[in-house]
Amino acid sequence: MDHNTEAMSFVATARPDQALIFYGKVLGLELLQDTPFAMVFQTGGRMLRVQKLSAVSPAPNTVLGWKVANIYAEIASLTAKGVEFLRYAGLAQDEEGVWTSPPGHKIAWFADPDGNNLSLTQFSD
């Protein structure tokens, strides 16, 4: 496969009405298409397909994340829209839920309406 081929991301929902609001209104992604099988959003120049399924079993790990310039501004914006950031026992997170990795990257996690684990990362450069 050509390494320059554009990648796309997938996440699943059993709650398409809530997912449409979450990805479209809360996260502010542009809805390109809504079919009986999936909603297609634009994010960072890439396609995100939110597949419509009858049931979803969220993975225990992060399935989708965004690189951000200012993690605290993004957290404040999403928190104002009702997003709750996740906290993990044994992980040293600050009062906003941000964990700083050994190389200095700042990461925070949150979930979509189906419990899919999403993240924001501010790389230390």
Buried (B, 14 or more C-beta within 10 A) or exposed (E): EEEEEEEEBEBBBBBBEBBBEBBBEBBEBEBEEBEEEBBBBEBEEEBBBBBBBEEBEBEEEEBBBEEBEEBBEBBEBBBEEEBEBBEEEEEEBEEEBBBBEEEEBBBBBBBBBBEBBBBBBBBEE
